[in-house]
């Protein structure tokens, strides 16, 4: 249970009976003739001047160099690869495209893993050139 706090203001002309009742309730002094309690003056804190900062001629540490992340090649879709193969077949021969597929160990362009498709496209463009 939370304690209840009651503030009572007593004027100087309060009767002794009222002051006695307040004293018994609060357990403290409720004498009308006493001066109101004053708060003690705040303690003075000694302040010392801040030490002077000595400037040094040292070079600041160089900022760490951030290496750019390696760019991921754009994903080459099956449709784009098929269209390129069709162009290369008409420019060269289907046998030349099949030979390149054999070098990559694939039978169709769809079987080429995404990691190697950029290499396959480069080789196809060189073949057509």
N, C-alpha and C positions, 0 to 999 in steps of 0.2 A: 504494500500500500504506500502510495506516495504521500509525503508529509504535506500538510496544508500550511501555507504561509499567510498570515494575517498581519497587516500593517495597522497600528493604532496610533492616532495622534492625540496627545493629551495636552490640554491647555494649562496654563499656570494656575487658573482658579479652580482646578479639579479638586474634589473633596478627598480627604484622607482615606475614606472608605473605598472609593473608586481606585485610588492609587494602590491600596493594599490588595484589591482584587486583581489588578493587572500584574502586580508583583508576584502574587501566588501563581498566576497562570504562566507567566513567562519565566519565573525563576530568577528574574533579574531585578534590578533596582528601578523603581518607578516613582522616585521622589521628585516632586514638582520643583523643589528648590535647587536641584542639581542642574548644572548647565548641560545642554545637549552635547553628546559626544562629538568630538571633532576627529576627523581622520588625520592620522599623522602625515606630516609633510613628506612628499616623495623623496626618496633617498637620492642624493646627488651622485651621479656616476662620473668618475673621472674619465675624461676623454684624452687620449694621446693623439698627437698629430700623426697622420699616416706617414710611413717612411717614404722618402722620395724614391721614385723608380729610376733606376740607372739604365739609360738606354745603351744598348750594346750594338755594335756594328755587324752582328752576325747576320748572315743571309737566312731568311726564313726557309724552312724545309720546302723543297719543291713539291708541288702537288703530285700525287700519284697519277701516272698516265693510265688512262682507261683504254684498254684495247677494245676496239669495236668487235661486236660479236660477228662471227663469220656469217655471211648472208646465206640463207638456205635457198637453194635453187627453187624456182617456182615449180610446182607440181605439174608434171606433164600428163595430161589426161589421155585416156585410151583413144578418144576421138581425134585429138590433135596428132597423136602418133600415127594413127591409121591414115589420116589425110596426108601426112608427110611421106609415108611409105608409098601411097598411091602415086604421088608426084615423082618420087624417085624411081619407081617401077616404069613409069611412062618415059622418064628422061633416060634411064639406062636399060636394065633388063631385070625381069623377075629373078633370074639366076644370080645376079649380083646381090640382090637383097637377101636371097636365101643364104648365100655365102656369108654375108655379114651376120645373119641370125645364127649360123653355125658357130661363128667366132664367139658369140655371146652365150652360146649353149641354150638357145631358145628355138622353139618352132614357130611361134607367133609373137607379134609385138606385145600382146597382152601379158605374156609370160615374163617379160622383162621387168625386173624389180625397179621400183621408183628411184632407188639410189643410183642405178646405172642408166636410167633413161636419158639423162642429159648427154652422157657419153654416146649413147646410141644415136641420138639426134645429130650430134656433131659429125659422127662417122657417116650418117646418111647424107648430110649436106655436102660433105667432102666427096662422097661417091657420086652425087648428082652434079657436082661442079665440073 
